[in-house]
Amino acid sequence: MYQMVVKFRSLSDLLHALPDEESCIAYLEWIVWKGKVVSPYDSQSQVYKCKGHNYKCKNTGKYFNARTNTMFYRSSVPLQKWFMAIWLFMAHRKGLSSVQLSKDIGVTQKTAWAMLHRIRKCFGEQNKELVLDGTVEIDETFIGGKNKNRHKDKKVKHSKGRSFKDKVPVFGMLQRGGNVVAKVVANTRAKTLRKEINKTIVEGSTVYSDEWNYGNLSRKYNHSYINHCYGVYGIGEVTTNSIEGFWSILKRGIIGVYHKVSKWHLQKYVDEFVFRYNQRLLPLQEQFRTAMECLNRRVTYNDLIYANEEA
């Protein structure tokens, strides 16, 4: 019944098919279990059906439901509003602010903020696991304020170019015709960036970059670069235009929609735009379905407030 959700073409279609909490729970159960209930505590255990869409794991004696170990776990927000939030999140291609979401679904701004960050956190799992091959462009950018917008007493000296005294470096790798991976990094030293490259790009791939020092990439990759310092931005196939295009999308979203992003939460915003970019060719209903497939991560409010280096 709820497999028909992949044919949703609008938010009104979704609300018509999932009009109440009962139907939303049934749909969530299908997303999580695909028709066969599995205990999150012991996948081999027999499962007993209990009252109110709850289940019991025979081997552990623990109770669970479709929300357990997902972004919806212990959330007081009705599932229908969660589904609306995910749909609207994907529909707003340039980003969706917590203020706007709170108005759209009728929750407080604080609740909307937490919901959006839970969604971003789940999307971040894909950004960690992707592997790139073929022809890959690599580059780094810096997210932060501009001195020209600061009061003269708050200007930061020697902060132009690649300095990150007042900015946060982000390193990106983009497979031509494929996916992008982007990570907030501690610095732009060759050792730091090469670690991300070796983890993400398959050995033997063709790698294009600018003149920045990434170490001896030629040992593992077919590496070519262009020298931006001399005003050269492309020689035949050797360009970094695609990854620079992604940086433009990221920065326009941050500046135009979110305005200001804390460095502690920057990785989650980067994950958001990575997910959007990687789903860009899918119709909206398929993007929604893919987003729902990423929900298997429990995120508490404390996880969001007390952000660590992964936040």
C-alpha positions in Angstrom: 0.0 0.0 0.0 2.6 2.6 1.1 5.0 1.6 -1.6 3.0 4.0 -3.7 4.7 6.9 -1.9 7.4 6.8 -4.6 4.7 8.3 -6.9 4.1 11.3 -4.8 4.5 14.5 -6.9 3.7 17.1 -4.3 3.3 17.7 -0.6 -0.5 17.6 -1.0 -0.2 14.1 -2.4 1.9 13.0 0.6 -0.6 14.4 3.0 -3.5 12.8 1.2 -1.9 9.4 1.3 -0.6 9.8 4.9 -3.4 11.8 6.6 -2.9 10.6 10.2 -0.4 9.1 12.6 -1.6 5.6 12.1 -0.9 5.7 8.3 2.5 7.4 8.9 3.5 4.6 11.3 2.5 2.0 8.8 4.6 3.7 6.1 7.6 4.1 8.5 7.4 0.4 9.3 7.6 -0.4 5.6 10.6 1.9 5.1 12.5 0.4 8.0 11.5 -3.3 7.7 10.2 -3.8 4.2 7.4 -6.0 5.4 9.5 -8.2 7.9 9.9 -6.8 11.4 13.6 -7.2 12.6 14.7 -6.4 16.2 17.3 -3.6 16.3 18.8 -5.3 19.3 19.2 -8.8 17.8 18.5 -9.3 14.1 18.3 -13.1 14.5 15.8 -12.9 17.4 12.1 -13.8 17.2 9.8 -10.8 17.5 6.5 -10.6 19.3 3.8 -8.1 18.3 2.6 -5.9 21.1 0.0 -3.3 21.6 0.1 0.0 19.7 2.7 -0.7 17.0 5.2 -1.9 19.6 7.3 -5.1 19.4 9.3 -7.2 21.8 12.7 -8.8 21.1 12.6 -12.4 22.4 16.4 -12.8 23.0 16.9 -9.4 24.8 13.5 -8.8 26.3 13.6 -5.2 25.0 10.7 -3.4 23.4 11.0 -1.4 20.3 9.0 0.2 17.4 9.8 1.6 13.9 11.1 4.9 15.5 13.8 3.1 17.5 17.3 4.0 16.4 16.1 6.5 13.9 16.0 10.3 13.8 12.4 10.1 15.1 13.3 8.2 18.3 11.8 9.8 21.4 10.6 12.8 19.4 7.3 14.3 20.4 6.7 15.7 17.0 4.1 13.7 15.0 5.4 11.7 12.2 3.3 13.5 9.6 5.1 16.8 10.5 8.5 14.9 10.2 7.6 13.7 6.8 6.4 17.2 5.8 9.8 18.6 7.0 11.8 16.1 5.0 9.7 16.8 1.9 10.1 20.6 2.3 13.8 20.2 3.0 14.3 18.4 -0.3 12.0 20.7 -2.2 13.9 23.9 -1.2 17.0 23.3 -3.3 18.9 26.2 -1.9 18.3 25.4 1.7 15.5 25.7 4.3 15.8 27.9 7.4 14.4 26.8 10.7 12.3 30.0 10.9 10.6 29.1 7.6 10.1 25.5 8.5 8.6 26.4 11.8 6.0 28.5 10.0 5.3 25.8 7.3 4.6 22.9 9.7 3.5 24.7 12.8 6.2 24.1 15.4 8.5 26.4 17.3 11.7 27.7 15.7 13.8 25.7 18.3 12.0 22.5 17.4 12.4 23.2 13.7 16.1 23.9 14.2 16.6 20.5 16.0 14.6 18.7 13.3 16.7 20.1 10.5 19.9 19.2 12.2 18.7 15.7 12.8 18.0 15.4 9.1 21.4 16.8 8.2 23.1 14.5 10.6 21.6 11.4 8.9 22.6 12.7 5.5 26.1 13.0 6.7 26.5 9.2 6.9 26.5 9.1 3.1 29.2 11.8 2.9 31.4 9.6 5.0 31.0 6.4 3.1 31.2 7.5 -0.6 34.1 6.3 -2.8 35.1 8.1 -6.0 36.9 6.9 -9.1 37.4 7.8 -12.7 38.2 11.5 -13.1 38.1 13.4 -9.8 38.6 17.1 -9.2 39.9 18.2 -5.8 40.0 21.7 -4.2 39.6 23.4 -0.9 37.6 26.5 0.1 37.2 28.6 3.2 33.9 29.5 4.9 33.7 32.5 7.2 33.2 36.2 7.4 34.8 38.9 5.2 36.9 41.7 6.7 35.1 44.3 4.6 31.9 43.5 6.5 33.4 44.0 9.9 33.7 47.0 12.1 37.2 48.5 12.0 37.8 47.3 15.6 36.9 43.7 14.7 38.9 43.3 11.5 41.3 40.4 11.4 44.8 41.1 10.1 46.4 39.0 7.4 43.2 37.0 6.8 43.1 37.1 3.0 43.5 34.2 0.6 44.2 30.8 2.2 44.5 32.1 5.7 41.9 30.6 8.1 42.5 32.8 11.1 38.8 33.7 10.9 37.6 31.0 8.5 37.1 27.3 8.4 38.7 25.2 5.6 36.6 22.7 3.7 38.2 20.1 1.4 36.2 18.7 -1.5 36.5 15.9 -4.1 34.1 15.7 -7.1 33.9 12.8 -9.5 33.0 14.1 -13.0 29.5 13.0 -13.8 29.1 11.6 -10.3 29.1 12.4 -6.7 30.9 14.9 -4.5 32.5 14.4 -1.1 33.3 17.4 1.2 34.8 17.5 4.7 35.6 20.2 7.2 39.3 19.8 7.9 41.6 21.1 10.6 44.1 22.7 8.1 45.1 22.5 4.5 48.5 20.9 5.0 49.4 18.2 2.5 49.4 15.4 5.1 45.8 16.3 6.2 44.4 16.5 2.7 46.2 13.4 1.4 44.6 11.4 4.2 41.1 12.3 2.9 42.2 11.7 -0.7 43.6 8.2 0.0 40.4 7.3 2.0 38.0 8.5 -0.7 39.6 8.2 -4.2 40.3 4.8 -5.7 44.0 4.3 -6.5 44.7 4.7 -10.2 42.1 7.4 -10.7 42.8 10.6 -12.6 43.0 13.6 -10.2 42.9 17.2 -11.3 43.8 20.0 -8.9 45.2 23.5 -8.7 48.8 24.3 -7.8 48.3 23.7 -4.0 50.8 21.2 -2.5 49.0 17.9 -1.9 52.2 15.9 -1.6 53.3 13.4 -4.2 49.9 12.3 -5.6 51.5 10.8 -8.7 52.5 7.7 -6.7 48.9 6.5 -6.6 47.0 8.6 -9.1 47.3 10.1 -12.6 47.7 13.7 -11.2 47.6 16.8 -13.3 47.2 20.4 -12.1 46.7 23.9 -13.4 48.3 27.0 -11.9 45.7 29.6 -11.0 48.5 32.0 -9.9 49.3 32.6 -13.6 45.7 33.1 -14.5 45.3 29.7 -16.0 42.0 28.0 -15.2 41.9 25.2 -17.7 44.1 23.3 -20.2 42.0 20.8 -22.1 40.4 18.4 -19.7 42.5 19.7 -16.8 40.3 22.0 -14.9 38.7 22.3 -11.4 35.6 24.1 -12.7 33.1 21.4 -11.4 34.3 21.4 -7.8 34.5 25.2 -7.8 30.9 25.2 -9.1 29.9 23.1 -6.0 31.6 25.6 -3.7 29.5 28.4 -5.3 26.3 26.4 -4.6 27.4 25.8 -1.0 28.3 29.4 -0.3 25.2 30.8 -1.9 23.1 28.6 0.3 24.9 29.6 3.5 24.9 33.3 2.7 21.5 33.5 1.1 19.5 31.2 3.3 21.3 30.6 6.6 23.3 33.9 6.7 25.6 32.7 9.5 26.8 29.2 10.3 28.7 28.2 13.5 31.9 26.4 12.8 30.7 23.7 15.2 27.8 22.9 13.0 29.4 23.6 9.6 30.0 20.0 8.7 26.3 19.3 8.9 25.5 22.1 6.5 28.2 20.8 4.2 26.6 17.4 4.4 23.3 18.9 3.5 24.6 20.4 0.2 26.6 17.3 -0.6 23.4 15.3 -0.3 21.5 17.8 -2.4 24.2 17.8 -5.1 24.4 14.0 -5.2 20.6 13.7 -5.6 20.3 16.5 -8.1 19.3 14.4 -11.1 16.5 12.5 -9.3 12.9 13.8 -9.3 11.6 15.2 -6.0 9.6 12.1 -5.1 12.7 9.9 -5.5 14.8 12.4 -3.5 12.2 12.1 -0.7 12.4 8.3 -0.8 16.2 8.3 -0.7 16.1 10.7 2.2 13.8 8.4 4.1 16.3 5.5 3.5 18.9 7.5 5.4 17.0 7.9 8.6 18.7 5.0 10.4 20.7 7.1 12.8 19.6 8.0 16.3 20.4 11.7 17.1 19.6 13.3 20.5 19.2 17.0 21.2 22.4 16.8 23.2 24.2 15.5 20.2 23.3 18.7 18.4 23.9 21.1 21.2 27.2 19.7 22.4 28.7 19.4 19.0 32.1 17.8 18.6 34.6 17.7 15.7 32.1 15.8 13.6 29.3 18.4 14.0 
